[in-house]
Amino acid sequence: MTTVQPDVAVAAPAAGGSRRQVGSRPMVTAVLTAVAVLVAVAFILPALWILVGSFRPTEDILSSMSPLTWQLFVPTEVTLDNYSRLLLDSGFSRALLNSAFVCIASVLIGLLVSAMAAYTLAVYRFPGRNIVFALVVISFMVPFEAIAIPLSQQFITWGLGNTLIGLILPGIGNGLAVFNLRQYFLGIPASYREAAMLDGASEPRILFGLYLRISGPALTNSAVLIFLGQWTAYLWPLLVISNTRLQLAPVALASTFGERSADYGQNFAGTVLLALVPAISMLVLQRFFGRLSLTSGEK
C-alpha cells in the first residue's frame, strides 16, 4: 500500500496538467485566430478602400473620409469614369502594353539564361565554381537602388536609353532565379544525366529535354520572380526612359499626380489594374509556387 500512494500522488497532478493543457488549446487557437483576422483586416481594408475609390467620383474619395465611418467603403455613386479617362485619355493603356511586352520578353529570355547558368553551376566541376556561385548569391543581395544610377548612365552611354532593350536587359540577369534553379537541379539524380549521355544525348538536349522537363515548379518560381521584378519596376524605367511612348505602367501611373494637382480616381483605377495582373498570375500558379521538392524517385 505504501508503494502505491506515491504513484497516485504523482499521477493526479499529471492528469490535471494534461487536462489544463487540453483546455488551453482552444484558448490558444482562439487567440491565434483573432490575431490572424486582425492582420488580414489590416491588409484588406486599404486594398478595399482603393478598389471602392476607383469606382467613385474623384471629388468624393477624400470627402468620404471625414467623418470616418463604414460608409467609406460604400460609394454613394458608382462610375467607370476613372477607368475610361485613364485608359483612353492618359496613355496608360499604351504603358500597360509596354509593361506586358517587357515582362514577357524578360521572362522568356531570363529563364533561358538562368537555366543555362544554373545547369552549368549544378552539373560541371570547374575551378572557381564556388566563387562564381557566391557572386551570383551576392548579386541579388545588393539593393538595386545602390547601383541603378551609375548603371543607367552606362546604359545611356551605350545608346540603350529610350529603348525597350534597355528596359529588358537588367531583368534578364536575375541572380535569385539562377539560385532557385541551381538548387533544384542539384536535387535531380546524377544517374539521369549519365543515362542520357550513354544514350548519346548532347548537353543541350539533356538540359532542355530532361532537366527542364522535370523542373516545372522551379521554372514557375523563377518566372514569377522575374515577372514581378519587371512588372513593379519603377526606378529603372524612370532613369533610362524619357520618351513617354516607351514609358512603363508604374511610371505612367505616377504621372496622375502633378505638382499642384492630384487625380486620386485615376490613380486608384491604375493601382487596381496593376495589382490585378500579378494577383491573377499568383492565383493561377499558386499550386506550383513554392513546390520545389523533386517527387520522382530514382529507379
Backbone torsions as a table, in degrees:
resi	resn	phi	psi	omega
1	MET	NA	-39.6	-178.1
2	THR	-68.1	-21.5	179.7
3	THR	-84.6	-16.0	-178.4
4	VAL	-83.9	-36.4	-173.2
5	GLN	-56.6	-45.0	-179.9
6	PRO	-60.9	-37.1	-179.5
7	ASP	-62.3	-41.4	179.8
8	VAL	-66.5	-40.4	-178.5
9	ALA	-64.5	-36.3	179.9
10	VAL	-75.9	-37.8	-175.9
11	ALA	-68.2	-33.4	-176.4
12	ALA	-62.2	-49.8	178.4
13	PRO	-63.2	-35.2	-179.4
14	ALA	-63.2	-42.3	178.7
15	ALA	-64.8	-38.8	178.3
16	GLY	-64.2	-41.8	178.5
17	GLY	-63.2	-38.6	178.7
18	SER	-64.0	-40.5	179.1
19	ARG	-64.8	-39.2	179.0
20	ARG	-65.6	-37.2	179.7
21	GLN	-65.2	-43.1	178.3
22	VAL	-64.1	-39.5	-179.0
23	GLY	-68.4	-27.5	-178.1
24	SER	-79.8	-18.0	-177.8
25	ARG	-61.5	-46.4	176.9
26	PRO	-59.4	-34.9	179.2
27	MET	-65.5	-44.6	178.9
28	VAL	-63.0	-42.6	178.6
29	THR	-61.5	-41.3	-179.9
30	ALA	-64.9	-41.4	-180.0
31	VAL	-64.8	-46.4	179.9
32	LEU	-63.3	-38.2	177.9
33	THR	-64.2	-41.4	179.3
34	ALA	-63.5	-41.6	178.3
35	VAL	-63.8	-42.1	179.1
36	ALA	-62.6	-40.3	179.3
37	VAL	-65.6	-41.8	179.5
38	LEU	-63.2	-42.0	178.7
39	VAL	-64.9	-42.0	179.0
40	ALA	-63.1	-42.0	179.0
41	VAL	-64.1	-39.8	179.8
42	ALA	-61.6	-31.8	179.1
43	PHE	-85.3	-34.5	-173.2
44	ILE	-76.9	-39.1	-174.0
45	LEU	-59.0	-47.5	177.6
46	PRO	-61.7	-39.6	178.8
47	ALA	-65.1	-39.8	178.8
48	LEU	-65.9	-38.5	178.4
49	TRP	-62.5	-42.5	178.6
50	ILE	-65.6	-42.8	-179.9
51	LEU	-62.1	-46.6	179.2
52	VAL	-66.2	-39.9	-179.1
53	GLY	-63.6	-28.8	-179.6
54	SER	-68.6	-20.2	178.3
55	PHE	-102.9	9.3	179.9
56	ARG	-102.2	153.0	168.1
57	PRO	-59.5	142.8	-174.3
58	THR	-55.2	-40.8	-176.0
59	GLU	-69.4	-16.1	-179.2
60	ASP	-90.6	-11.8	-173.5
61	ILE	-66.1	-50.7	-178.4
62	LEU	-80.4	-33.5	-179.6
63	SER	-66.5	-25.7	-179.9
64	SER	-74.4	-8.7	-178.4
65	MET	-85.2	-8.7	-179.1
66	SER	-133.4	118.3	-2.9
67	PRO	-73.7	155.9	-176.2
68	LEU	-80.5	106.5	180.0
69	THR	-133.5	-179.3	179.1
70	TRP	-66.6	-18.2	179.0
71	GLN	-67.4	-8.1	174.8
72	LEU	-59.4	-28.5	-177.2
73	PHE	-103.4	8.7	179.0
74	VAL	-126.0	101.5	-177.8
75	PRO	-70.7	139.7	176.0
76	THR	-79.2	-21.7	178.3
77	GLU	-139.2	127.0	179.7
78	VAL	-103.8	129.9	-178.4
79	THR	-143.8	150.5	174.7
80	LEU	-102.5	13.6	-175.4
81	ASP	-62.3	-36.3	179.8
82	ASN	-61.6	-43.7	-179.3
83	TYR	-68.5	-42.8	-177.9
84	SER	-66.3	-43.1	178.8
85	ARG	-66.0	-37.5	-178.7
86	LEU	-67.9	-43.3	-174.4
87	LEU	-83.8	-29.7	-173.8
88	LEU	-99.7	-29.9	-172.0
89	ASP	-108.3	-25.4	-170.7
90	SER	-101.0	-4.3	-178.1
91	GLY	80.5	10.5	-179.1
92	PHE	-67.9	-31.8	179.2
93	SER	-63.2	-39.2	177.0
94	ARG	-65.1	-39.2	178.3
95	ALA	-65.2	-35.4	176.7
96	LEU	-63.8	-42.7	178.4
97	LEU	-64.5	-40.1	176.2
98	ASN	-59.9	-43.8	179.6
99	SER	-63.3	-41.4	179.9
100	ALA	-63.9	-43.1	179.6
101	PHE	-63.9	-45.6	-179.8
102	VAL	-62.1	-40.8	-178.8
103	CYS	-67.4	-45.9	-178.8
104	ILE	-63.4	-44.8	178.8
105	ALA	-64.2	-40.7	-179.7
106	SER	-65.4	-40.1	-179.7
107	VAL	-65.8	-47.1	-177.1
108	LEU	-64.5	-51.7	-178.5
109	ILE	-70.7	-39.6	-178.9
110	GLY	-63.5	-40.0	177.9
111	LEU	-64.9	-40.3	179.6
112	LEU	-63.1	-47.6	-179.7
113	VAL	-65.8	-44.3	-177.7
114	SER	-65.3	-39.7	-179.6
115	ALA	-64.8	-42.9	179.4
116	MET	-66.0	-40.9	178.7
117	ALA	-65.8	-43.4	-179.2
118	ALA	-65.9	-38.6	179.1
119	TYR	-63.5	-42.8	178.8
120	THR	-62.3	-44.5	-178.1
121	LEU	-72.2	-24.9	-177.8
122	ALA	-89.3	-30.2	-170.7
123	VAL	-103.0	-45.0	-172.5
124	TYR	-84.9	144.8	172.9
125	ARG	-107.5	112.4	-179.7
126	PHE	-142.6	154.5	-179.3
127	PRO	-60.1	133.6	178.8
128	GLY	84.8	9.0	-178.4
129	ARG	-60.9	-42.7	-179.5
130	ASN	-66.5	-34.3	178.6
131	ILE	-66.3	-43.2	178.3
132	VAL	-61.4	-43.4	179.5
133	PHE	-64.7	-38.0	177.7
134	ALA	-63.0	-38.6	178.2
135	LEU	-65.6	-36.6	176.6
136	VAL	-62.9	-42.8	179.6
137	VAL	-64.9	-42.9	-179.7
138	ILE	-64.3	-32.2	-174.7
139	SER	-61.2	-33.8	-180.0
140	PHE	-95.8	3.1	173.6
141	MET	-95.3	-18.7	178.0
142	VAL	-79.0	125.3	178.8
143	PRO	-59.8	131.0	-177.6
144	PHE	-62.1	-30.2	-179.3
145	GLU	-62.2	-25.3	-177.8
146	ALA	-71.0	-26.4	-176.9
147	ILE	-115.2	0.2	-172.4
148	ALA	-63.8	-45.0	-174.9
149	ILE	-67.1	-52.7	178.0
150	PRO	-63.2	-34.2	178.8
151	LEU	-68.1	-38.0	178.9
152	SER	-67.1	-37.6	177.0
153	GLN	-63.1	-37.5	178.3
154	GLN	-67.9	-40.6	177.9
155	PHE	-61.6	-42.2	-179.8
156	ILE	-66.5	-37.8	176.9
157	THR	-62.1	-35.8	179.0
158	TRP	-78.2	-1.0	-179.7
159	GLY	82.3	18.7	-178.6
160	LEU	-97.4	2.9	175.1
161	GLY	-70.6	147.5	-178.2
162	ASN	56.1	37.9	174.1
163	THR	-133.0	152.9	177.0
164	LEU	-69.4	-30.0	177.4
165	ILE	-62.3	-39.3	177.9
166	GLY	-63.5	-28.2	176.8
167	LEU	-80.3	-32.9	-173.2
168	ILE	-81.6	-40.1	-171.1
169	LEU	-54.5	-47.8	-178.8
170	PRO	-62.0	-26.2	-179.4
171	GLY	-79.6	-16.6	-178.1
172	ILE	-72.4	-44.3	-178.3
173	GLY	-82.1	76.0	-177.9
174	ASN	-99.7	104.9	-178.2
175	GLY	-62.8	-33.8	-180.0
176	LEU	-68.0	-35.0	176.5
177	ALA	-67.0	-40.8	177.0
178	VAL	-62.7	-45.2	178.4
179	PHE	-60.2	-44.5	-179.0
180	ASN	-61.0	-47.3	-179.0
181	LEU	-70.7	-38.6	-179.1
182	ARG	-62.7	-42.6	179.6
183	GLN	-64.7	-35.3	178.5
184	TYR	-71.1	-41.4	179.9
185	PHE	-62.6	-33.0	178.8
186	LEU	-64.2	-25.2	179.4
187	GLY	-82.0	-9.6	178.2
188	ILE	-80.4	125.6	-177.4
189	PRO	-55.8	136.7	-179.1
190	ALA	-63.8	-23.7	-179.3
191	SER	-64.7	-26.5	176.5
192	TYR	-60.2	-48.6	-178.3
193	ARG	-67.1	-39.9	179.7
194	GLU	-63.6	-41.2	178.3
195	ALA	-64.6	-39.2	178.6
196	ALA	-65.9	-38.5	179.2
197	MET	-67.2	-36.7	177.2
198	LEU	-64.8	-29.5	177.0
199	ASP	-81.1	0.1	177.1
200	GLY	89.5	14.1	179.9
201	ALA	-73.9	140.7	176.5
202	SER	-81.0	169.3	-179.2
203	GLU	-62.8	-44.5	176.6
204	PRO	-59.8	-37.5	179.7
205	ARG	-68.5	-36.4	177.7
206	ILE	-65.5	-41.8	-179.3
207	LEU	-64.7	-53.0	-173.0
208	PHE	-82.7	-30.8	-176.9
209	GLY	-91.5	-18.8	-177.6
210	LEU	-118.3	-63.1	-173.6
211	TYR	-63.5	-49.6	-177.0
212	LEU	-71.6	-27.4	-179.4
213	ARG	-66.6	-31.1	-179.0
214	ILE	-105.3	14.7	-178.0
215	SER	-114.2	33.9	-179.2
216	GLY	-54.6	-49.2	179.6
217	PRO	-61.5	-42.5	-179.8
218	ALA	-66.2	-39.2	177.8
219	LEU	-65.3	-39.3	178.1
220	THR	-63.4	-44.9	177.3
221	ASN	-57.7	-47.8	-177.3
222	SER	-66.4	-39.6	178.6
223	ALA	-62.1	-41.6	179.4
224	VAL	-65.8	-39.7	178.6
225	LEU	-60.7	-47.4	-179.6
226	ILE	-66.1	-42.6	-178.2
227	PHE	-62.4	-47.9	-178.3
228	LEU	-65.0	-37.1	178.9
229	GLY	-61.0	-39.5	-179.6
230	GLN	-82.1	-37.2	-176.6
231	TRP	-65.5	-34.2	-178.0
232	THR	-99.0	5.6	-177.5
233	ALA	-63.9	132.7	179.3
234	TYR	-126.9	-49.3	-174.1
235	LEU	-65.1	-45.7	-175.7
236	TRP	-63.2	-52.2	176.9
237	PRO	-62.2	-27.4	177.2
238	LEU	-68.3	-31.0	-176.5
239	LEU	-84.1	-37.4	-171.4
240	VAL	-101.8	-11.2	-177.6
241	ILE	-118.3	122.7	172.9
242	SER	-115.0	-16.4	177.0
243	ASN	-77.1	119.6	-175.9
244	THR	-64.4	-24.6	-179.8
245	ARG	-71.1	-19.7	-179.8
246	LEU	-104.9	4.0	-174.5
247	GLN	-70.7	149.0	179.0
248	LEU	-90.2	165.5	-170.7
249	ALA	-60.4	-44.4	-179.5
250	PRO	-60.1	-37.3	178.7
251	VAL	-72.1	-40.4	177.4
252	ALA	-62.5	-35.8	178.6
253	LEU	-65.0	-37.1	179.7
254	ALA	-64.9	-22.5	-178.8
255	SER	-71.5	-9.6	176.1
256	THR	-70.0	-11.9	174.9
257	PHE	-106.4	116.5	177.1
258	GLY	-97.1	-175.5	-179.3
259	GLU	-68.7	-34.7	-175.2
260	ARG	-120.8	-0.2	-178.8
261	SER	-146.1	160.7	179.6
262	ALA	-146.0	134.2	177.6
263	ASP	-106.4	91.8	-177.3
264	TYR	-67.2	-31.7	-179.3
265	GLY	-62.9	-49.9	178.1
266	GLN	-65.1	-38.0	180.0
267	ASN	-63.7	-42.5	179.1
268	PHE	-66.8	-40.4	179.2
269	ALA	-63.1	-43.0	178.0
270	GLY	-65.2	-37.3	178.0
271	THR	-63.2	-40.5	178.5
272	VAL	-63.3	-44.4	-179.2
273	LEU	-64.9	-40.7	179.3
274	LEU	-67.1	-32.6	-179.0
275	ALA	-79.9	-26.4	-176.1
276	LEU	-65.4	-41.3	-175.1
277	VAL	-61.9	-54.1	177.8
278	PRO	-66.2	-30.9	179.2
279	ALA	-64.8	-45.4	178.7
280	ILE	-64.7	-40.6	179.3
281	SER	-60.9	-43.7	-179.4
282	MET	-66.7	-37.7	178.8
283	LEU	-65.7	-39.3	-179.4
284	VAL	-70.6	-38.4	-173.1
285	LEU	-99.6	9.0	-173.4
286	GLN	-63.6	-28.5	-178.4
287	ARG	-71.8	-20.5	176.7
288	PHE	-94.7	-31.9	-173.3
289	PHE	-66.5	123.0	177.8
290	GLY	92.0	-10.6	180.0
291	ARG	-90.6	89.8	-172.0
292	LEU	-107.1	-3.4	-178.3
293	SER	-80.1	140.1	178.6
294	LEU	-80.3	115.8	-174.2
295	THR	-90.1	-19.4	-179.0
296	SER	-76.2	140.0	-178.6
297	GLY	-92.5	160.8	178.5
298	GLU	-85.9	121.0	-177.1
299	LYS	-124.5	NA	NA
